[in-house]
Amino acid sequence: MSKLAEFKAFYGRIEDLKQSSSLLSWDQNVYMPEGAHETRAQQLATLNSVIHELMTSNRMKDFLAALSKENFAEESDEGRLLARASRNVEQASKLPAEFVETLTLQRSRAVSTWLKARAQNNFKLFEEDLTKIFDLVRQQADYLGYDSHPYDALHDQYEMGSTVAELKPMFAELREETVKLLKVLGEAKQIDNGLMHQAYSIDRQREVSEDVARLIGYDFQHGRLDPTVHPFAQDISKYDVRITTKYMENWFASSFFGTIHEVGHALYEQGIADKYHRTPLGTAVSLGVHESQSRLYENMVGRSQSFWQGYYPSLQKHFPENLAEVSLADFYRAINKVEPSLIRIEADEVTYNMHILVRFELELALLEGNLKVADLPEAWNEKYQRYLGITPPNDAQGCLQDVHWSEGIIGYFPTYTLGNLMSVQLFEAAQRAYPNIVEDMKKGEFDNLLGWLRETIHQHGSKYTPAELVTKATGQALTAKPYIQYLNQKFKSVYGIQ
Ligand code: ZN
C-alpha cells in the first residue's frame, strides 16, 4: 500500500468517528428522549476527545511529514488533500487543553445565564458572563493567530481566508444601499400578507414540503425530512444528509421556505464527489458557501415569480380553502413582503442583512475594546433605529435574542450575509451558462441549475477556498454589487415602483 493510501485509510477512520458523532447530534436534536441528555453529552464528549487525540497524534504528524516529501502538485487532489489535513491538524493543536476546558465551562455557564436573562428580560444577569466570554475569545484569537485583526482568527474558523479588511467595505456598501432601498419601499403602498397567516392544514403542509424538496432535486434515498422546532440540515456523510423543518399552522411560510432552504444546504452535501468520501476534502468548505446554496434555492428559486408560475396551481390544489380565490400576483407579493422587524430569524430578504451587519459591527467593537459589554443594549438599540427605523421595546427582543454569543461563537454571523451575496453572484453565473434556467422553473425543471451547481460548487467539497470557488464559478471575486442590483430590481417591481 502506498503511503498516501495508508494515510487515507487512517484519516477515513477519523471521518467515520466524526460521522457517528454527527448522527448522535442529529438524533439529539430530533428524536432523543429528554432523559438521555446527560449520557448523550457524555457520548459526544468521548467521541470528540478520541477524534482530537487521533488528529493530534504522532501517527498523524508522521504521515503528514512523510507525505510532504512526495511533492504533490499544489492544485492536485493529493496536494489539496494534504494541505487541508494539515490545516485541520494545526487548528486542532493550537488551543491548549486547559484553555478548551475553561472555554467549554464558561460557555455552558453563559448559555444558562443567557436563558435566564432572556426569560426575565434582564440583560444585567448576563453581563458578567458575556464579558468573560469576550475575554476568552480574545485569548482564543491569540492562540489561533492572525495578521491584522483578532476577528480574522475567529471568523476564519467558519469562512476560511475571509477578513475584516474585505468585509468592512463590502458590508458598508450593502448597508448604505439597503437603507436607501428600505426608505423607498417604506414610502410605497404596503403589502397585505394576511393570507399567509390563515390556518393551513399541517398534514398537507407536510405533503407539499416533501413534494417541493423532491421537485428541486433532494434525494430521499440519501436523506430524510423530519419536523423540529429549530430547522437544520445535518450531513452524516454525503450518502446520508438529513433535513428538518418547522410546521406552523398559521404561518405556512415556515415549513415551505424552511424546507427549500434546508434542501439547498443538503444538495451541496449530497453533491460532493464520491472520491472525497472519508477524506479531509469530503465536507463543505465554509458556512458562507453553504448559506449561498440554501439562500439561492430559498430566494432565487422559491421566492421567484417564475417558480410560482409553475408551482402555484399545485399549491392551490393542496390548499383550495386558502388560495382558490387568490391570484398568483397577490400570492407572489404576499411572500415577498418587506417589513423592518426586530427578530433576525423572522426577517425578509431585504432586511435580513441589516440584522447581521448590526451584530458584525458590535462584535468588532466589543473585541476591539471600543464598546463595553455593559453598554451593549444601548448600542444595539441605536443601530436598529438607525438602520431599520425601529427600536426594540426590551432586550429580550433586542440584544438577548440569539444564542451565538453565549456559546462563544463570534465571527459566525457574517457568513449569513456572505452567503446572500454569493447566492446572487452564483445564480447570475448559472444563468449565463444556461440562459433557460428561469424559463425551466416555470415548467418545474431544475436539472440545469442543479447540474451547474454540482459542476462548479458541490463536487469540489473542500478542495478550493471559498474565494477560489466563487472566482472560478463566476469569473470574478465576490462583491456586493450584483446582490444590491438584484434587491433593487426585484423589490421595486414587487412594490410597483418605477
Ligand atoms: Zn442556512
Residues whose N, C-alpha, C, O or C-beta is under 5 A from the ligand:
A	BS01	ZN	E291 S294
